[in-house]
Amino acid sequence: FNVNCFGHAAALPGLMQSFGQDSYLLTRPSWEEMEQPGRIFRWQGYEGGPEVIVVHPPFFNSHELTVEGVSECIERLPEGYEHTLLCLGVGDHGGGPTEAQIAWVREHREAIDGWRMEFSTLDGYVEIARQSRDRLPTVVGELQPHAIGCYSVYRPVKVALRRAEHLLAQAELLSQHDEETRQALDDGWKRVAFHHFHDTLAGSCTPTAYISVLDQLGGACAAADEALHFELRRRIVDLPDDSLQRIVMLNANDVPFHGFLEHEPWIGPWAKRWLKDCYLVDENDQPVPFQTMDPEPIAFSDRNDTVLPRIFFRADLEPGELRVVRIARGGSNGTKLGIKVEANEAISSDSGARWSMAGLAWGDGPTLPVGLSLLRDMSDTWSHGLLRFSEEAMEKVSWGDPKIIDSGPLMASAIVSGTIGESKLTAEWRVFAGEPYIELKLDVFWAERFRILKMEISTPSPSDIRLDGVMGTNLGRKNDGSELPMRDWTLLGDAASPRLAVVAPDVYGLDARPERARLTLLRSSMMAQHDPAPPLAPRAVISDQGAHTFRFRFFFGESLSVEDLDRHASAMQRPVVVTDATGGMPTIY
């Protein structure tokens, strides 16, 4: 009984079947939002997959009964089907029937010609449907959309919930926990599950409600983070002594990690800071490629003599693997240059990935522009009545001149600042030695009202279909401009040509046409406003104003696999845990 959920993912039939559920009652999406074969049908998430029986009554409670209203229940039934369902009761999204309603049903039992009303239960109705299963039509795929504004509105709760999910999953991958830690993780999972409630995760609660919601999700994150770091330190204690300082890495994930890490080791007192002859070696004393970057604390940074730098280096770890690199003295950084900087105009990698202000390019392929657009959006919190947002941009982003920050040997970066509307943006673009992707970290200080921020990406070849990550799987979707939810990534372009993939774990909605895709970054609607309502209440809270950070990785090629896209998304959301180890080092005081 899930009457008011804002759409239903294709993974649900298989998930429900795995828990012994074979039927599902819903009332979203409506027939205006999605074509459906009737009030009762079989649902498969994908062709030939597990199926459940779906019951779709016209409403989920009935405050005032009329013959005309009840007659809606017999409309849209499969041909020849002789049973329908009326949800009888009062309340918000369901409730028990009143004495007056019971009396009305008895009085009007046969008021509709050819039909008779009988008191029953959901189980009783579904049992009749089970006996007629072969006569029911079948729907394959997701049941979307509904309330498209909720894919993006009030982003803090979506970010917090995803962070809690991934941190808890990382903690669960480690060894057995003590009773206190086990209870804390279980409590964390309960809070995560509770806040999947449709109005909570959807961003359509009142602003004051989210104070408690974010506190509870923060508590789940804290419990998972503590379990994760306690386990890492327990494993560090078991390491043999070493006279060199070590950087310890734990891949708390169920997929391998192949990529770059950043860490700021505490080298010790000022006299023993990172010096020009410091370098990295592995467990076998073999040099590890690295470069230094500005540290996060500005106080420790000097472009001419970095006191305590951030170390950028490559690592490869299997699921659950712990490894170390060591900080040695008396050598030099012999890392081969794998990137190229073109004045202050472009950066490129030895894998052919290139960024410039004109767009993204790979080898001899086309340059693909990436832009930001501001759209007018006067819809309510849910965006009721809409299937897609405006195609017309009110304003495009205005960027300043780029500034090269890092220039290798493993990574090059460029930072560019800009404005759109009343909002300020900072984009940091990166390319990497030996890696085919281009990375973007986008910081937005959002100051809009009744606007949407979209990232618009040109596709390398027009296509009517794209492939999106969705909950539990991926799904081919039509590029018809409809706003739909996404999980982690989208794959764009004609499958017979090189395609563009965008991994964007911090984005939750998008729309696409054959020639372009638009990722929905932010909305600024009134919170908890349901049409019809006053256009602007005196104490209205505008959603999402303030600071936001988004991460993207862009790929291009003919052999992009969903497994690789999922692996990159996982690495971005379940990062390798990194810390220092000093056991066995000589004392200096």
C-alpha positions in Angstrom: 0.0 0.0 0.0 2.1 2.9 -1.3 -0.5 5.3 -2.5 1.4 8.6 -2.6 4.9 7.8 -3.7 6.1 10.1 -6.4 6.8 7.5 -9.1 8.1 3.9 -8.9 11.5 2.6 -10.0 11.9 -0.3 -12.4 13.9 -2.2 -9.7 10.9 -2.5 -7.4 9.2 -5.6 -8.8 12.3 -7.7 -8.3 12.9 -6.2 -4.9 9.3 -6.8 -3.8 9.4 -10.4 -5.1 12.6 -11.1 -3.2 10.7 -10.2 0.0 7.7 -12.3 -0.9 5.4 -9.4 -2.0 3.5 -10.0 -5.2 1.1 -7.1 -5.2 1.3 -3.3 -5.0 -1.3 -0.5 -4.6 -0.5 3.0 -5.9 -2.2 6.1 -7.2 0.8 7.8 -8.9 1.5 8.6 -11.7 -1.9 9.6 -13.1 -3.1 8.7 -16.6 -2.3 12.3 -17.7 1.3 11.7 -16.5 1.8 8.2 -17.9 -0.2 6.0 -20.2 -1.4 2.8 -18.4 -3.5 -0.1 -19.5 -6.0 0.0 -16.7 -6.7 0.1 -13.0 -5.1 -3.3 -12.5 -2.2 -4.8 -14.4 1.0 -6.9 -14.1 4.2 -4.9 -13.7 7.7 -6.0 -14.8 10.7 -3.8 -14.2 12.3 -5.2 -17.4 11.3 -7.6 -20.1 10.9 -11.1 -18.7 11.8 -10.0 -15.2 10.0 -10.5 -11.9 6.5 -9.1 -11.8 3.9 -7.9 -9.3 0.2 -7.2 -9.6 -0.4 -3.4 -9.5 -3.8 -2.0 -8.3 -4.4 1.7 -9.3 -7.7 3.0 -7.8 -8.7 6.6 -8.7 -8.2 7.9 -5.1 -6.8 6.6 -1.8 -9.5 7.8 0.5 -13.1 9.1 0.1 -14.4 11.8 2.4 -17.7 12.3 0.5 -19.3 9.4 -1.3 -21.4 10.0 -4.4 -22.6 7.5 -7.1 -20.8 9.6 -9.7 -17.5 9.5 -7.7 -17.7 5.8 -7.0 -18.4 5.2 -10.7 -14.8 6.3 -11.5 -13.7 3.0 -10.0 -15.3 1.0 -12.8 -13.7 3.0 -15.5 -10.3 2.0 -17.1 -10.7 -1.6 -16.2 -9.2 -4.3 -18.5 -11.7 -5.7 -21.0 -14.0 -8.2 -19.4 -12.7 -7.6 -15.9 -15.5 -7.7 -13.4 -14.0 -6.5 -10.1 -12.8 -3.1 -9.0 -11.6 -1.4 -5.8 -12.9 1.6 -3.9 -10.7 2.8 -1.0 -13.2 3.7 1.7 -12.2 5.9 4.6 -11.3 9.3 5.8 -7.9 10.8 6.8 -4.8 12.0 5.1 -3.7 9.4 2.6 -6.0 6.7 4.0 -7.9 5.9 7.1 -10.9 4.0 8.5 -14.5 4.4 7.2 -17.1 6.4 9.2 -20.4 5.1 10.3 -22.0 7.4 7.8 -19.9 6.0 4.9 -20.7 2.4 5.9 -24.4 3.3 5.9 -24.1 4.9 2.5 -22.5 1.9 1.0 -25.3 -0.4 2.3 -27.9 2.0 1.0 -26.3 2.3 -2.4 -25.1 -1.3 -2.7 -26.6 -1.7 -6.2 -26.9 1.9 -7.3 -24.6 1.4 -10.2 -26.2 -0.6 -12.9 -24.6 -4.0 -13.4 -22.4 -3.7 -10.3 -22.7 -4.5 -6.6 -20.6 -3.0 -3.8 -19.3 -5.4 -1.1 -17.1 -4.8 1.9 -13.8 -6.5 1.5 -10.1 -6.1 2.1 -7.0 -5.4 -0.1 -5.9 -9.0 0.4 -9.4 -10.2 -0.7 -9.3 -8.1 -3.9 -5.7 -9.1 -4.8 -6.6 -12.8 -4.3 -9.2 -12.4 -7.0 -6.6 -10.7 -9.2 -4.2 -13.6 -8.6 -6.7 -16.0 -10.0 -7.1 -13.9 -13.1 -3.4 -13.0 -13.5 -3.2 -14.3 -17.1 -6.0 -12.0 -18.2 -4.2 -8.9 -16.9 -2.2 -6.6 -19.3 1.5 -6.1 -18.6 3.5 -2.9 -18.2 7.3 -3.1 -18.5 9.7 -0.5 -17.2 9.4 2.3 -14.6 6.2 4.0 -13.6 7.2 7.6 -14.0 6.9 10.6 -13.7 5.0 12.4 -10.9 5.9 15.6 -9.0 9.0 16.3 -11.1 10.1 19.3 -9.0 10.8 16.9 -6.1 13.7 15.2 -8.0 15.7 18.4 -7.2 14.0 20.6 -4.6 15.6 20.9 -1.2 18.9 19.3 -2.1 20.4 19.1 1.4 18.1 16.2 2.4 19.0 14.2 -0.8 22.7 14.8 -0.3 22.5 13.9 3.4 20.6 10.7 2.8 22.9 9.5 0.0 25.9 10.2 2.2 24.4 8.2 5.1 23.6 5.3 2.8 27.1 5.1 1.4 28.8 5.6 4.8 26.7 2.9 6.4 27.4 0.5 3.4 31.2 1.2 3.9 31.0 0.4 7.6 29.0 -2.8 6.9 31.8 -4.1 4.6 34.3 -4.3 7.4 34.7 -7.1 10.0 32.3 -7.9 12.8 31.4 -5.0 15.1 31.0 -5.0 18.8 27.4 -4.9 20.2 27.4 -1.1 20.8 28.7 -0.3 17.2 26.3 -2.9 15.8 23.3 -1.2 17.5 24.5 2.3 16.3 24.7 1.1 12.7 21.2 -0.6 12.9 19.8 2.6 14.3 21.4 4.5 11.5 19.8 2.3 8.9 16.4 2.7 10.5 16.7 6.5 10.2 17.8 6.2 6.6 14.9 4.0 5.8 12.5 6.3 7.7 13.6 9.3 5.7 13.0 7.7 2.4 9.3 8.6 3.1 8.1 10.4 0.0 7.5 13.9 1.4 10.8 13.8 3.4 13.2 12.8 0.7 11.2 14.6 -1.9 11.9 18.0 -0.3 8.2 18.8 0.3 8.1 18.9 4.1 8.0 22.2 6.0 11.4 23.9 6.6 11.3 23.3 10.4 10.8 19.6 9.9 14.1 19.3 8.1 16.0 20.5 11.2 15.2 17.1 12.9 15.6 15.2 9.6 19.1 16.5 8.9 20.1 15.9 12.6 19.0 12.3 12.4 20.8 11.7 9.1 23.8 13.4 10.5 23.7 11.0 13.5 23.6 8.0 11.1 26.6 9.4 9.2 28.5 9.9 12.5 27.9 6.4 13.7 29.1 4.9 10.3 32.1 7.2 10.2 33.1 6.3 13.7 32.8 2.6 13.0 34.8 3.0 9.8 37.7 4.8 11.4 37.8 2.6 14.5 38.2 -0.4 12.2 40.9 1.4 10.2 42.9 2.2 13.4 42.5 -1.3 14.7 44.1 -2.6 11.5 46.9 0.0 11.7 47.8 -1.4 15.1 48.4 -4.8 13.5 50.9 -3.3 11.0 54.6 -4.0 11.6 56.8 -1.1 12.8 58.4 1.1 10.1 61.0 3.8 10.5 59.3 5.8 7.8 56.1 7.7 8.1 53.3 6.0 6.3 50.1 7.0 4.5 47.6 4.2 5.1 44.7 3.5 2.6 41.7 1.3 3.1 39.3 0.6 0.3 36.0 0.2 2.2 34.1 -0.7 -0.9 32.9 -3.8 -2.7 34.5 -2.8 -6.0 38.1 -2.2 -6.8 39.6 1.2 -6.7 41.9 2.5 -9.5 42.5 6.2 -9.4 44.1 9.1 -7.6 44.0 10.0 -3.9 44.8 13.2 -2.0 46.1 13.4 1.5 47.7 15.9 3.8 50.2 14.1 6.1 51.3 15.8 9.3 55.0 15.7 8.8 55.9 17.0 12.3 57.4 20.1 13.7 58.2 23.0 11.5 61.9 22.0 11.3 60.9 18.6 9.9 58.3 19.8 7.3 58.0 18.5 3.8 61.3 19.3 2.0 62.3 19.2 -1.6 64.0 15.8 -1.2 60.8 14.1 0.2 59.3 11.4 -2.1 56.9 8.4 -1.8 57.8 4.7 -1.9 55.6 1.6 -1.7 55.9 -1.4 0.6 58.8 -2.6 -1.5 60.7 0.7 -1.6 59.7 1.3 -5.2 59.0 5.0 -6.1 55.3 6.0 -6.2 54.4 8.7 -8.7 53.1 11.8 -6.9 52.7 15.6 -7.0 52.2 18.2 -4.4 49.2 20.5 -4.2 48.1 23.5 -2.0 46.8 22.2 1.3 43.3 23.0 2.6 44.6 25.2 5.5 45.7 28.4 3.8 48.1 29.0 6.8 50.3 26.1 5.7 50.6 27.1 2.1 53.3 29.0 0.4 53.5 28.7 -3.3 57.3 29.0 -3.2 57.9 26.7 -0.2 54.9 24.5 0.7 55.2 23.8 4.5 52.6 21.0 4.7 51.4 20.2 1.2 48.6 18.0 0.1 50.0 14.9 -1.6 48.4 13.7 -4.8 49.2 10.1 -5.9 47.8 7.1 -7.7 46.6 4.0 -5.9 45.1 0.6 -6.9 43.3 -1.3 -4.2 41.1 -4.4 -4.2 37.8 -4.5 -2.3 38.5 -4.3 1.4 42.3 -4.0 0.8 44.6 -2.0 3.1 47.9 -0.7 1.7 50.5 1.9 2.6 52.9 4.3 0.9 55.8 5.7 2.8 57.4 9.1 3.0 61.2 8.9 2.3 64.0 11.4 2.2 67.0 11.9 0.0 65.4 11.5 -3.4 63.4 13.4 -6.0 60.1 13.2 -7.8 60.9 11.3 -11.0 57.2 11.1 -12.0 56.8 11.2 -15.8 54.8 14.1 -17.1 51.4 12.9 -18.2 49.5 16.2 -18.8 49.9 19.3 -20.9 49.1 22.9 -20.1 48.5 25.4 -22.9 49.2 28.8 -21.3 46.0 29.8 -19.4 43.8 28.4 -22.1 43.6 24.6 -22.0 44.7 21.5 -20.1 45.0 18.0 -21.6 46.1 14.5 -20.6 48.2 11.9 -22.3 45.0 9.9 -22.7 43.6 12.5 -25.1 41.2 14.3 -22.8 41.2 18.0 -23.2 39.4 20.9 -21.5 39.2 24.5 -22.7 36.6 27.3 -22.3 35.2 26.1 -25.6 34.2 22.7 -24.2 35.4 19.1 -23.8 37.3 17.1 -26.4 38.9 13.7 -26.7 41.6 13.1 -29.4 40.4 14.1 -32.8 36.7 14.1 -31.7 34.3 17.0 -31.6 34.5 19.7 -29.0 31.3 19.3 -26.8 30.2 22.5 -25.1 29.0 22.3 -21.4 26.9 25.3 -20.3 24.7 26.5 -17.4 21.3 28.0 -18.0 18.8 29.7 -15.7 15.1 28.9 -16.3 12.0 30.6 -14.9 10.0 28.2 -12.6 6.8 29.5 -11.0 5.5 25.9 -10.2 4.8 24.8 -6.6 7.2 22.7 -4.5 6.1 19.5 -6.3 5.8 21.1 -9.7 2.3 19.8 -9.9 0.8 19.5 -13.4 4.2 19.6 -15.2 6.0 16.8 -17.1 8.9 19.0 -18.2 10.4 22.3 -17.4 10.8 25.3 -19.8 13.0 24.9 -22.9 13.8 28.6 -22.9 16.7 29.9 -20.9 16.3 33.3 -19.2 20.1 33.7 -18.8 23.3 31.8 -19.6 26.3 31.7 -17.3 29.0 34.4 -17.7 32.5 33.1 -17.0 35.7 35.0 -16.3 39.2 34.1 -17.5 40.5 30.7 -16.4 43.5 30.3 -14.1 45.8 27.3 -14.2 46.4 26.0 -10.6 48.1 22.7 -11.0 50.4 21.7 -13.8 51.4 18.1 -13.3 53.0 15.7 -13.5 49.9 13.7 -12.7 47.1 16.2 -12.7 46.4 19.6 -14.2 43.7 21.9 -13.0 42.1 25.2 -14.1 39.7 27.3 -12.0 37.3 29.8 -13.5 34.7 31.9 -11.7 31.4 33.1 -13.0 27.9 34.5 -12.3 24.4 33.6 -13.4 21.4 35.7 -12.2 22.2 36.7 -8.6 24.3 33.5 -8.0 28.1 33.0 -8.0 29.9 30.0 -9.3 33.4 28.5 -9.2 34.4 25.7 -11.6 37.5 23.6 -11.1 38.3 21.5 -14.1 40.9 18.6 -14.0 42.6 16.2 -16.3 44.7 13.2 -15.2 47.7 11.3 -16.5 46.6 7.9 -17.8 42.9 8.6 -17.3 40.3 9.2 -20.1 37.9 11.4 -18.1 37.7 15.1 -17.5 36.6 16.1 -14.0 34.6 19.1 -12.7 34.0 20.3 -9.2 31.3 23.0 -9.4 30.6 25.3 -6.4 27.4 27.3 -6.6 26.3 30.0 -4.2 22.6 30.0 -5.1 20.7 33.2 -4.5 17.7 32.8 -6.9 13.9 32.9 -6.4 11.6 30.9 -8.6 14.4 29.7 -10.9 16.0 26.4 -12.0 19.7 25.9 -12.7 20.4 23.4 -15.5 23.7 22.1 -16.9 23.3 21.7 -20.6 25.5 19.2 -22.5 25.7 18.7 -26.2 25.5 15.1 -27.3 28.2 13.8 -29.7 25.5 12.3 -32.1 21.7 12.8 -32.1 19.8 9.9 -30.5 16.2 9.3 -29.6 17.3 7.0 -26.6 19.8 7.4 -23.8 20.8 5.1 -20.9 20.4 6.4 -17.4 21.4 5.0 -14.1 18.3 4.4 -11.9 17.8 2.8 -8.5 19.3 -0.7 -8.6 19.9 -0.8 -12.4 20.0 1.2 -15.6 17.3 2.0 -18.1 16.9 3.1 -21.7 14.7 6.2 -21.9 13.3 8.4 -24.7 14.9 11.8 -25.3 11.5 13.6 -25.4 12.2 16.4 -22.9 10.5 14.8 -19.9 12.0 15.5 -16.5 13.0 12.2 -14.8 15.0 11.1 -11.8 18.5 9.7 -12.3 21.0 7.8 -10.2 24.7 8.7 -10.6 25.1 8.8 -14.4 23.7 9.2 -17.9 25.1 7.8 -21.3 24.3 10.0 -24.3 24.5 9.7 -28.0 23.9 7.1 -30.8 25.0 3.6 -29.7 26.6 3.1 -33.2 28.9 6.1 -32.6 31.2 7.3 -29.8 29.1 8.4 -26.9 29.4 10.8 -24.0 28.9 9.6 -20.4 28.4 12.0 -17.5 28.9 10.6 -13.9 27.1 13.0 -11.6 26.4 11.5 -8.2 25.3 14.8 -6.7 22.5 15.4 -9.4 19.1 13.7 -9.1 17.1 14.8 -12.1 17.5 15.5 -15.8 15.7 15.9 -19.2 17.1 15.2 -22.7 16.4 15.9 -26.3 18.1 14.0 -29.2 20.8 16.7 -29.5 21.4 17.6 -25.8 20.8 16.7 -22.2 20.1 19.0 -19.3 21.0 18.0 -15.7 18.9 19.7 -13.1 21.2 21.1 -10.4 19.0 23.4 -8.3 15.5 24.8 -7.9 14.3 27.8 -5.8 10.6 27.3 -5.2 8.7 28.2 -2.0 8.9 25.3 0.4 5.8 23.3 1.2 3.7 25.4 -1.2 0.9 23.4 -2.9 -1.1 25.0 -5.7 -3.5 26.6 -5.3 -1.8 28.8 -2.8 -0.9 32.5 -2.4 1.8 33.5 -4.8 4.1 34.5 -2.0 3.3 34.1 1.7 5.0 36.8 4.0 7.1 34.1 5.8 7.7 31.9 2.8 11.1 30.1 2.8 12.8 29.8 -0.6 14.4 26.4 -1.0 18.1 25.7 -1.5 19.6 29.2 -1.3 23.2 29.0 -0.2 26.3 27.0 -1.0 26.3 23.7 -3.0 29.0 21.5 -4.5 28.6 19.2 -7.4 31.0 16.6 -8.8 31.2 15.4 -12.4 33.3 13.1 -14.5 32.9 13.2 -18.3 33.9 10.2 -20.6 33.8 9.8 -24.4 34.3 6.8 -26.5 32.8 3.7 -28.3 33.3 1.2 -25.5 31.9 2.9 -22.4 30.4 0.3 -20.1 27.8 0.7 -17.4 30.1 -1.3 -15.0 32.8 1.3 -15.4 30.3 4.2 -14.8 29.0 2.5 -11.7 32.5 1.9 -10.5 33.5 5.6 -10.9 30.2 6.7 -9.2 30.9 4.3 -6.3 34.5 5.5 -5.9 33.2 9.1 -5.7 30.7 8.3 -3.1 32.6 5.7 -1.1 36.1 7.2 -1.1 39.2 5.3 0.1 39.8 6.1 3.8 43.2 7.6 4.3 45.2 8.4 7.4 48.8 8.5 8.8 50.7 5.8 10.7 53.8 6.5 12.7 54.4 3.2 14.6 58.1 2.4 14.7 59.4 5.9 13.8 62.2 7.3 15.9 61.3 9.9 18.4 62.5 13.5 18.0 61.7 14.9 21.4 
